[in-house]
Amino acid sequence: VMANQSSISEFFLRGISELPEQEQLLFGIFLCMYLVTLTGNLLIILAIGSDAHLHTPMYFFLANLSFVDVGLTSSTVTKALVNAQTRHRTISYSGCLTQMYFFLMFGDLDSFFLAVMAYDRYVAICCPLHYSTIMSPRVCVLLLALCWVLTNIVALTHTLLTARLSFCVVGEIAHFFCDIAPILKLSCSSTRINELMVFVLGGTVLVVPFVCILVSYVHIIWAILRVRTPGGGGKAFSTCSSHLCVVCVFYGTLFSTYLCPPSVASEEKNMAAAAMYTVVTPMLNPFIYSLRNKDLKAALERLFSHRRLSSW
Ligand SMILES: *[C@@H]1O[C@H](CO)[C@@H](O)[C@H](O)[C@H]1NC(C)=O
């Protein structure tokens, strides 16, 4: 067993760019987007936590999604930012596996939470009279716990399977963080089982929540079309249009990455796509929600006026 252990202690990480001048520009852009993501999502969590009007399942799930978005960007871009600034190219072996674990966990949680939020909107619109009994605090916590347990099992499976591999030379991970596929390419042992699990688990983790979302929205749209009163359907739909926007951005970037045929410049394309769902999507979520949602806007305004008053 010991002979199978990896013999290397670190990897090279390609980083955000190989060209120094382009790297400085991208460093600035990534840093700005990271700071905006942190601020936006933490404000959402603060606004929801501090406003009793927003202590409903929908906003609790949104706060949880913001937390996961912060985790997803932090786990992927911080190391790339540090490496770009210090001009280091390395990441330790254990650091790499840890990063992979957190990236997988938060990335999968994002997709699971979007499904839970779609189910929440389905119950609110299709069974409004039973909403408070179906979406009781106990059920909400159970749903969230289920998401955490499942995503941790998936992330742990990939990480343990990767830890079994041997790496004969200190190779370069052709990415700005430790994603599974670029690590597998560097291994000198057979990666058949790893690739199979990436295909099976990766497919499940993306497709199952996506189907849940699709089914929820078919029911929602069906229910809204049956509402005869003019304006009634529009009001019901406005509560889930923000969510639908976020779903489209998230799955749009994912599917455009994985369903496109591999081209010559596939490494650059993979990195650009990864930047989309690790940096851009988490940054957009707070804007999509707060710009379209009056209650959340009011809570944010109250948060700021309260802070101003208490600092006097
Ligand atoms: C996530 O949701 C739970 C229950 O719905 C809530 O108690 C918790 O505060 C939420 N987490 C965050 C970070 O807001």
The ligand as an SDF file (V2000), in Angstrom:
LIG
                    3D

 14 14  0  0  0  0  0  0  0  0999 V2000
  -29.5740   28.4590    6.3970 C   0  0  0  0  0  0  0  0  0  0  0  0
  -30.8910   28.0340    6.6700 O   0  0  0  0  0  0  0  0  0  0  0  0
  -31.1630   27.7070    8.0230 C   0  0  0  0  0  0  0  0  0  0  0  0
  -32.5560   27.1020    8.1850 C   0  0  0  0  0  0  0  0  0  0  0  0
  -33.4300   27.3480    7.1580 O   0  0  0  0  0  0  0  0  0  0  0  0
  -30.9840   28.9630    8.8610 C   0  0  0  0  0  0  0  0  0  0  0  0
  -31.2690   28.6770   10.2230 O   0  0  0  0  0  0  0  0  0  0  0  0
  -29.5780   29.4800    8.6960 C   0  0  0  0  0  0  0  0  0  0  0  0
  -29.4290   30.6940    9.3910 O   0  0  0  0  0  0  0  0  0  0  0  0
  -29.2410   29.6900    7.2220 C   0  0  0  0  0  0  0  0  0  0  0  0
  -27.8190   30.0100    7.0630 N   0  0  0  0  0  0  0  0  0  0  0  0
  -27.3790   31.2400    6.7890 C   0  0  0  0  0  0  0  0  0  0  0  0
  -25.9220   31.3920    6.5610 C   0  0  0  0  0  0  0  0  0  0  0  0
  -28.1080   32.1810    6.7240 O   0  0  0  0  0  0  0  0  0  0  0  0
  1  2  1  0
  1 10  1  0
  2  3  1  0
  3  4  1  0
  3  6  1  0
  4  5  1  0
  6  7  1  0
  6  8  1  0
  8  9  1  0
  8 10  1  0
 10 11  1  0
 11 12  1  0
 12 13  1  0
 12 14  2  0
M  END
$$$$
